[in-house]
Amino acid sequence: MKIQVLLFGIATDLLQTSSFEFEVSEGCTIEDFKKAVTAKYPQLKNINSYAVAVNETYASDEMILNQNDIVAIIPPVSGG
């Protein structure tokens, strides 16, 4: 099933895009998604940790994705 992935911060710079479609299997959890997206885009390993939101709500690793979900990868931010 297809989901839409949105990237923010350094993730946008690493992949040189702000969004892409990604194919996941039925019953895919956020934890499964993180492993799959890192396998396809190893540049994301350069981010020590990042939050994931699904349909504008922060998601735990156990959350199951559904067709057409919008998944955001949100790296830590700093400011001054």
OpenMM code with the backbone's topology and positions (N, CA, C; nanometers):
from openmm import Vec3, app, unit

residues = "MET LYS ILE GLN VAL LEU LEU PHE GLY ILE ALA THR ASP LEU LEU GLN THR SER SER PHE GLU PHE GLU VAL SER GLU GLY CYS THR ILE GLU ASP PHE LYS LYS ALA VAL THR ALA LYS TYR PRO GLN LEU LYS ASN ILE ASN SER TYR ALA VAL ALA VAL ASN GLU THR TYR ALA SER ASP GLU MET ILE LEU ASN GLN ASN ASP ILE VAL ALA ILE ILE PRO PRO VAL SER GLY GLY".split()
positions = [
    Vec3(0.0849, -0.1178, 0.0000),
    Vec3(0.0000, 0.0000, 0.0000),
    Vec3(0.0889, 0.1233, 0.0000),
    Vec3(0.0363, 0.2313, -0.0534),
    Vec3(0.1164, 0.3528, -0.0669),
    Vec3(0.0841, 0.4517, 0.0442),
    Vec3(0.1911, 0.5156, 0.0925),
    Vec3(0.1774, 0.6260, 0.1871),
    Vec3(0.2561, 0.7440, 0.1316),
    Vec3(0.2236, 0.8603, 0.1781),
    Vec3(0.2964, 0.9816, 0.1413),
    Vec3(0.3908, 1.0150, 0.2557),
    Vec3(0.5165, 1.0432, 0.2255),
    Vec3(0.6150, 1.0778, 0.3276),
    Vec3(0.6553, 1.2238, 0.3090),
    Vec3(0.6474, 1.2997, 0.4173),
    Vec3(0.6911, 1.4391, 0.4184),
    Vec3(0.8194, 1.4482, 0.5004),
    Vec3(0.9137, 1.5265, 0.4526),
    Vec3(1.0413, 1.5432, 0.5217),
    Vec3(1.0560, 1.6867, 0.5690),
    Vec3(1.1214, 1.7016, 0.6834),
    Vec3(1.1451, 1.8345, 0.7393),
    Vec3(1.2904, 1.8461, 0.7834),
    Vec3(1.3362, 1.9705, 0.7965),
    Vec3(1.4698, 1.9977, 0.8484),
    Vec3(1.5793, 1.9294, 0.7693),
    Vec3(1.6749, 1.8722, 0.8420),
    Vec3(1.7919, 1.8089, 0.7808),
    Vec3(1.7535, 1.6910, 0.6918),
    Vec3(1.6405, 1.6259, 0.7194),
    Vec3(1.5965, 1.5137, 0.6352),
    Vec3(1.5715, 1.5607, 0.4921),
    Vec3(1.5164, 1.6802, 0.4765),
    Vec3(1.4948, 1.7377, 0.3430),
    Vec3(1.6278, 1.7561, 0.2717),
    Vec3(1.7273, 1.8075, 0.3454),
    Vec3(1.8590, 1.8292, 0.2862),
    Vec3(1.9261, 1.6977, 0.2481),
    Vec3(1.9152, 1.5976, 0.3339),
    Vec3(1.9811, 1.4692, 0.3082),
    Vec3(1.9251, 1.3980, 0.1859),
    Vec3(1.7927, 1.4037, 0.1670),
    Vec3(1.7306, 1.3345, 0.0548),
    Vec3(1.7028, 1.4263, -0.0643),
    Vec3(1.7278, 1.5546, -0.0468),
    Vec3(1.7098, 1.6548, -0.1515),
    Vec3(1.5686, 1.6548, -0.2094),
    Vec3(1.4716, 1.6347, -0.1218),
    Vec3(1.3308, 1.6441, -0.1575),
    Vec3(1.2526, 1.6704, -0.0295),
    Vec3(1.1313, 1.7179, -0.0433),
    Vec3(1.0492, 1.7424, 0.0754),
    Vec3(0.9369, 1.6405, 0.0904),
    Vec3(0.9186, 1.5542, -0.0132),
    Vec3(0.8148, 1.4518, -0.0027),
    Vec3(0.8364, 1.3444, -0.1087),
    Vec3(0.7821, 1.2273, -0.0813),
    Vec3(0.7847, 1.1183, -0.1777),
    Vec3(0.6801, 1.0137, -0.1391),
    Vec3(0.6407, 0.9315, -0.2360),
    Vec3(0.5518, 0.8190, -0.2085),
    Vec3(0.6373, 0.7002, -0.1686),
    Vec3(0.5851, 0.6165, -0.0779),
    Vec3(0.6597, 0.5014, -0.0298),
    Vec3(0.5646, 0.3836, -0.0180),
    Vec3(0.6094, 0.2681, -0.0592),
    Vec3(0.5283, 0.1461, -0.0561),
    Vec3(0.5593, 0.0689, 0.0718),
    Vec3(0.4551, 0.0351, 0.1477),
    Vec3(0.4700, -0.0471, 0.2683),
    Vec3(0.3697, -0.1622, 0.2607),
    Vec3(0.3956, -0.2648, 0.3394),
    Vec3(0.3058, -0.3806, 0.3396),
    Vec3(0.1905, -0.3585, 0.4371),
    Vec3(0.0831, -0.4348, 0.4178),
    Vec3(-0.0302, -0.4312, 0.5106),
    Vec3(0.0204, -0.4636, 0.6507),
    Vec3(-0.0304, -0.3949, 0.7502),
    Vec3(0.0089, -0.4207, 0.8883),
    Vec3(0.1421, -0.3603, 0.9268),
    Vec3(0.1974, -0.2766, 0.8418),
    Vec3(0.3265, -0.2129, 0.8680),
    Vec3(0.3146, -0.1178, 0.9861),
    Vec3(0.4058, -0.1321, 1.0824),
    Vec3(0.4091, -0.0411, 1.1968),
    Vec3(0.5071, 0.0721, 1.1685),
    Vec3(0.5053, 0.1718, 1.2535),
    Vec3(0.6027, 0.2813, 1.2410),
    Vec3(0.7448, 0.2266, 1.2527),
    Vec3(0.7661, 0.1330, 1.3431),
    Vec3(0.8986, 0.0721, 1.3577),
    Vec3(0.9411, 0.0035, 1.2271),
    Vec3(0.8496, -0.0713, 1.1643),
    Vec3(0.8786, -0.1350, 1.0353),
    Vec3(0.9086, -0.0297, 0.9287),
    Vec3(0.8294, 0.0770, 0.9286),
    Vec3(0.8499, 0.1858, 0.8322),
    Vec3(0.9887, 0.2465, 0.8473),
    Vec3(1.0297, 0.2741, 0.9718),
    Vec3(1.1618, 0.3342, 0.9949),
    Vec3(1.2724, 0.2451, 0.9388),
    Vec3(1.2614, 0.1148, 0.9619),
    Vec3(1.3625, 0.0221, 0.9103),
    Vec3(1.3627, 0.0220, 0.7578),
    Vec3(1.2449, 0.0177, 0.6973),
    Vec3(1.2341, 0.0117, 0.5518),
    Vec3(1.2828, 0.1400, 0.4857),
    Vec3(1.2445, 0.2538, 0.5411),
    Vec3(1.2837, 0.3803, 0.4787),
    Vec3(1.4344, 0.4041, 0.4958),
    Vec3(1.4916, 0.3608, 0.6070),
    Vec3(1.6356, 0.3738, 0.6269),
    Vec3(1.7117, 0.2791, 0.5349),
    Vec3(1.6563, 0.1614, 0.5090),
    Vec3(1.7198, 0.0684, 0.4157),
    Vec3(1.7223, 0.1257, 0.2742),
    Vec3(1.6129, 0.1906, 0.2345),
    Vec3(1.6058, 0.2477, 0.0996),
    Vec3(1.6830, 0.3789, 0.0891),
    Vec3(1.6831, 0.4558, 0.1977),
    Vec3(1.7510, 0.5861, 0.2000),
    Vec3(1.8506, 0.5884, 0.3151),
    Vec3(1.9678, 0.5266, 0.2988),
    Vec3(2.0648, 0.5167, 0.4092),
    Vec3(2.1153, 0.6521, 0.4598),
    Vec3(2.0919, 0.7581, 0.3828),
    Vec3(2.1309, 0.8916, 0.4296),
    Vec3(2.0624, 0.9254, 0.5624),
    Vec3(1.9442, 0.8675, 0.5853),
    Vec3(1.8702, 0.8971, 0.7083),
    Vec3(1.9410, 0.8445, 0.8322),
    Vec3(2.0382, 0.7539, 0.8144),
    Vec3(2.1160, 0.7045, 0.9290),
    Vec3(2.1986, 0.8170, 0.9914),
    Vec3(2.2189, 0.9260, 0.9159),
    Vec3(2.2945, 1.0404, 0.9671),
    Vec3(2.2162, 1.1201, 1.0714),
    Vec3(2.0878, 1.0920, 1.0842),
    Vec3(2.0054, 1.1577, 1.1863),
    Vec3(1.9977, 1.0632, 1.3058),
    Vec3(2.0463, 1.1085, 1.4213),
    Vec3(2.0500, 1.0213, 1.5394),
    Vec3(1.9119, 0.9753, 1.5823),
    Vec3(1.8176, 1.0651, 1.5803),
    Vec3(1.6808, 1.0296, 1.6174),
    Vec3(1.5868, 1.1274, 1.5477),
    Vec3(1.4648, 1.0829, 1.5283),
    Vec3(1.3649, 1.1716, 1.4697),
    Vec3(1.2269, 1.1264, 1.5129),
    Vec3(1.1361, 1.2210, 1.5163),
    Vec3(0.9970, 1.1908, 1.5499),
    Vec3(0.9237, 1.1571, 1.4209),
    Vec3(0.8172, 1.0808, 1.4358),
    Vec3(0.7327, 1.0478, 1.3218),
    Vec3(0.5900, 1.0872, 1.3570),
    Vec3(0.5270, 1.1576, 1.2650),
    Vec3(0.3861, 1.1930, 1.2812),
    Vec3(0.3076, 1.1290, 1.1677),
    Vec3(0.1878, 1.0827, 1.1984),
    Vec3(0.0990, 1.0246, 1.0985),
    Vec3(-0.0289, 1.1066, 1.0974),
    Vec3(-0.0589, 1.1625, 0.9816),
    Vec3(-0.1783, 1.2463, 0.9661),
    Vec3(-0.1826, 1.3568, 1.0727),
    Vec3(-0.0673, 1.4215, 1.0902),
    Vec3(-0.0495, 1.5380, 1.1780),
    Vec3(-0.0572, 1.5066, 1.3271),
    Vec3(-0.0385, 1.3800, 1.3659),
    Vec3(-0.0365, 1.3419, 1.5068),
    Vec3(0.0876, 1.2573, 1.5312),
    Vec3(0.1655, 1.2910, 1.6356),
    Vec3(0.2844, 1.2123, 1.6664),
    Vec3(0.2461, 1.0670, 1.6888),
    Vec3(0.3308, 0.9752, 1.6391),
    Vec3(0.2991, 0.8326, 1.6402),
    Vec3(0.4038, 0.7535, 1.7175),
    Vec3(0.3586, 0.6495, 1.7855),
    Vec3(0.4493, 0.5578, 1.8545),
    Vec3(0.4953, 0.4509, 1.7555),
    Vec3(0.6006, 0.3794, 1.7909),
    Vec3(0.6550, 0.2755, 1.7031),
    Vec3(0.5560, 0.1628, 1.6770),
    Vec3(0.4578, 0.1453, 1.7649),
    Vec3(0.3620, 0.0355, 1.7509),
    Vec3(0.2440, 0.0686, 1.6590),
    Vec3(0.2274, 0.1948, 1.6237),
    Vec3(0.1138, 0.2354, 1.5406),
    Vec3(0.1195, 0.1670, 1.4049),
    Vec3(0.0048, 0.1212, 1.3568),
    Vec3(-0.0046, 0.0546, 1.2266),
    Vec3(-0.0478, 0.1565, 1.1209),
    Vec3(0.0232, 0.1550, 1.0095),
    Vec3(-0.0068, 0.2471, 0.8999),
    Vec3(-0.1211, 0.1945, 0.8132),
    Vec3(-0.1906, 0.2880, 0.7507),
    Vec3(-0.3010, 0.2565, 0.6604),
    Vec3(-0.2753, 0.3187, 0.5236),
    Vec3(-0.3417, 0.2640, 0.4220),
    Vec3(-0.3319, 0.3181, 0.2867),
    Vec3(-0.3568, 0.4693, 0.2891),
    Vec3(-0.2752, 0.5430, 0.2155),
    Vec3(-0.2875, 0.6885, 0.1980),
    Vec3(-0.2572, 0.7716, 0.3220),
    Vec3(-0.1998, 0.7090, 0.4263),
    Vec3(-0.1560, 0.7894, 0.5407),
    Vec3(-0.0480, 0.8871, 0.4959),
    Vec3(-0.0394, 0.9980, 0.5662),
    Vec3(0.0670, 1.0952, 0.5429),
    Vec3(0.1610, 1.0876, 0.6629),
    Vec3(0.2838, 1.0469, 0.6368),
    Vec3(0.3825, 1.0239, 0.7417),
    Vec3(0.4883, 1.1324, 0.7321),
    Vec3(0.5129, 1.2007, 0.8424),
    Vec3(0.6137, 1.3067, 0.8460),
    Vec3(0.7337, 1.2604, 0.9268),
    Vec3(0.8521, 1.2807, 0.8723),
    Vec3(0.9766, 1.2566, 0.9441),
    Vec3(1.0262, 1.3901, 0.9941),
    Vec3(1.0341, 1.4025, 1.1287),
    Vec3(1.0645, 1.5308, 1.1905),
    Vec3(1.1907, 1.5174, 1.2747),
    Vec3(1.3048, 1.5622, 1.2220),
    Vec3(1.4287, 1.5556, 1.2993),
    Vec3(1.4279, 1.6568, 1.4130),
    Vec3(1.5167, 1.6377, 1.5104),
    Vec3(1.5274, 1.7382, 1.6170),
    Vec3(1.5674, 1.8737, 1.5572),
    Vec3(1.5212, 1.9790, 1.6180),
    Vec3(1.5568, 2.1136, 1.5716),
    Vec3(1.6230, 2.1893, 1.6847),
    Vec3(1.7067, 2.2833, 1.6481),
    Vec3(1.7667, 2.3708, 1.7490),
    Vec3(1.7576, 2.5127, 1.6978),
    Vec3(1.7617, 2.6023, 1.7860),
    Vec3(1.7520, 2.7421, 1.7470),
    Vec3(1.8213, 2.8292, 1.8474),
    Vec3(1.8201, 2.9542, 1.8187),
    Vec3(1.8901, 3.0418, 1.9107),
    Vec3(1.8349, 3.1778, 1.9134),
] * unit.nanometer
topology = app.Topology()
chain = topology.addChain("A")
for resn in residues:
    res = topology.addResidue(resn, chain)
    for name in ("N", "CA", "C"):
        topology.addAtom(name, app.Element.getBySymbol(name[0]), res)
